[in-house]
Amino acid sequence: MTIWEMLAVFAAGVGAGTINTIVGSGTLITFPVLLATGLPPVTATVSNALGLIPGSISGAIGYRAELAGQRARVVRLGVAAAVGGLCGAVLLTLLPSTAFETIVPVLVALALVLVVLQPRITRAVQRRRDRTGRTDTARDGGPLLFVGLLLASVYGGYFTAAQGIVYLSLMGMLLNDSLQRLNAAKNVLAAVVNSIAALFFVFAAHFDWTAVALIAVGSTIGGQLGARVGRRLPAKALRVLIVAIGGAAILQLTTG
C-alpha cells in the first residue's frame, strides 16, 4: 500500500468502528476502501473481519453501563452468535471465490436496504412497545430470537455488513428493553461473531496484515467515539454516507 492508501484504510477503520458501535454496517465503509487498494474480495473480507475485532470490543466496553443486568441474556445469545459466526466463516473458505463475488453484491444491496429502512424499523418497534406497554426486561426472546440471531450470525461470519442492524431489529421486536441496552448487547454479539470468525480465518484463510493492523487501530478509536459522541451525529447524513459508499462497493464488485 502507498501512504495515502494506508491513511484511507485507517480513516475507514475509524469510521467503521464509530458506525458499528452506533448501529452497524461499518463494513460498508471499510470493504470498498480495501477493494480500492487492490485486495481481492475474499482477502478484503477476511482482513476486515480481523481488523474490526478491537473496534467491536472497544464499542462493547464503551457501552458497559448499559450492559448491567444482561449477563444471562448475552451469554445465551452469545452461543448463537458464536455458532453462527463459525458457520459463516467456514462457508466463506469452502465456497469458491467466484461464488463470493456473485453473492456479495447482493448482500451489500440487502444491507443498504436495511440501512435505509432502519429508522422505520426502529419506529415500528417503538410503536409496538408503546402499544403493549410491557416493560419486562427478563425475557430472553425464546427460541425464535435464538434461531434468528443464529442465522444472522451465519451471515455475519460470511460478510459482516449491516449485521448489527439485523441484530437490533430482531432483539427490538422480541425483547422488551430500551434500544440503548439492546445496542449494548448487539456490540457484544458482534464482537463474538468477529472474534470467532477471525480465529478461524487466522488458520484457514489469506489476509493482509497491513490492512488488519490499520483497521484494528482505527476501529478501536472509532469504537470509543461511537460510544461517547456517536449519538450526536446526524442520523440522516450518516445513512446517506453509508448508502453512497455501499453503492460504490457494488459498482466496484460488479464492474471488476
N, C-alpha and C positions, 0 to 999 in steps of 0.2 A: 504493500500500500504506500501511496505517497503521503506526505504530511497532511495534505488537505483532505485526503480520503480518511485518514486516521481521525482528524478533527471532526469530520462529518459523522463517522461511526460513533465517536464519543458523545457528540451532541445528540445523536439519535438515541443513544443509551439513556441519557438524562431525560429526554422527552418520554421515552417508553417507560422508564421507571416511575415517572410522575403520573402518567396517564393510567398505567396499570394499577397503581395504588388507589387512584380516584375511582376508577370503574373497570378498566380493562381495555384491550385492543391495542396496547403499545407496540405489539409486533408489527402492526400496520405501518409503523414508523421505521423500525429497525430493519425489517425484511427488505423493503425496496432499496434502502441505502446499502445494505450488504450486497444485493444483486448488482447495484451500480458500480461497486468496487471490482466486480468480475467474478465473485464467488458463484459456483453452481448452486442451483436452488436447494438441493438437499443439504449441501455443506453449509449454506447460509442458514437454513432452518436449525441444524444441529448446533452451530456456533451461537446462534441467537438464544436457543434454549439454555445452553450452558451459561451464557453471559447474563441472562436475566435472573438466575438464581439469587445472587446477592441482592438485587433490587426487590425481589419478592419478599425475602427475609427482612430487608430494611423497611418495606412498607408494613409488614406484619408487626414489627417492633414499634413502628410509629403509631399503630392503632391498638397498642397493648391495653390501654384503658378500656376500650370498647370490647375487648375480649374477656373481660372479667365475667365469670359465671358461665362461660361457654365451653369449658374443657370437655365435658362429656359429648356435647354436640360435635365439636371439632374433631375429637378422636374418632367418633363413629363415622362421620362423613369423610374424614381423612383416609380411612381404609378404602372407601370407594374411589377417592382421588388417586391413591397410590396404585391400586389395581388397574384402574382405567388408564392412568398415565403410562404405566409399564406396557400395557397392551398397545397403546398408540405408538409408543417408541418402537416396539417390535415390528409393527406394521410398516413404519417408516423405513426400517432397514430391510425388510423382506420384500416389499413391493418394488418393482423396477423404477428407476428414476423417471422413465417416460410416464409411468402411471402418476407419479407425484406431480410432474409438470402439467399433466392433464387435470388432476383433481384440485390442485392448489388454487388456480384462478377461480374455480367455483367456490371453494372455501372462503377465499378472500371476499368474493362478491357477497356471499351469505353473511360474512362478518360485517361488511359495510351496511347491509340491510339492518342488522341488529343494532349497529351504532345509530343509524337514523331513527329506528323505532324505539330506542331505549327510553326517551322521555315519555312516550305513550305507554310503554310497558310499566314504567315507574308510576305514572298517574293511575293506571288501571289497578295496580297492586294497592296503591293508597286508597282508592275508592272502595276496593274490596274490604280493606281493614276498617274503613270508616263505616261501611255498611254492616259488617258483622259485629263491630265493637269489641272484638276479642283482644285481650292483652296478655294471654298466656304465653310465656316465653319458654316453657319447659318442653313443649312438643318438639320432636326431632324430625318431623316431616314424614315419618313412616317409611315403608318400603318404596313408595313412589319417588320420594326425594332421593333416597339412596341409589336407586336404579338410574334415575335421571342424571345425578351427578357422576355416576359411574360412566355412563355413555358420554357425557360432556367431557369427562377426563380422558377418554379414549381419543376424542377429537383434540383435546389439549396436548396430549402426548405426541400426537401426529403433527399438529400445526396449531400453535398457541393463540392465534389471533382471535380476539373477542371472547375467549373462554370465560373471562371474568364477567362479561355481560350475561352469558348463559347462566353462570352460577347465580348471579344476583337475581335473574328472572325466576329461576326455579325456586330459590330459597324465599324470595319475596312473595311468591304465590302460595307456598306450602308451609311457611313459618310465620308466626305472629310475633314479630320483633321489629325494632327500628332498623331502617336501612343502613344507618351508620354501623350498628352492631353486626348486621349481615355482611356489610362491606369488610369489616374486620375479619370475619370468618372466611370470606372469599379470598382475602390476601393470604391467609394461612394455607387454604386449599390449593391456591395457585402455586405457592412455594413448594408444597408437597409434590404436585404434578411435575413441576420443572425439575425438582431435585431427583425424583425417581427416574424420569426420562433421561436426564443428563448423566446420571450414574451409569445407566445402560449405554448411552452414546459413547462415553469415555472408552469403553471396551469394544464397542461394536460398530462405530461409525467414524467417518472422517470429519475433522473440524479445523478451523483456523484459529490458532492460539492468540494471534494479534487481535482479531475481531472479538474473541471471547473476553480478553482482558479489558479492551476498551469499553465494551458494553457493560461488563461487570462493574467497573469503576463508575461509569456514567449512571447506570441504573440504581446503584447504591445511593448516589447523591439524589437521583430523582425520586427514589422511594421515600426519602425523608422530606423532600419538597412536597410530594403529593400528600403526605400525611399531615404536614403542618400548614401549608398555604395553598394547596391544590384546590381546595373547595372554593377559593375566591376566583378561580379562572372562569371566564365567561363560558358556560357550557355549550352554547350555540357555536361560538367561534372554535372551540375545541373539536366539536363534531365535524365542522366544515373542514378543519385541517386534516383530521383522520380520514375522512372520505376522499379528500384530494390526494393524499399520499397513497391510500389504498387503491385508488383509481390508477395512479402511476404504477403501482406494483402489478396490477392486472395487465396494463399495457406492456410493461417490461416482460412479463411472463408469456404473453400471447404472441408478441412480435419477435421474441428472442433477442 
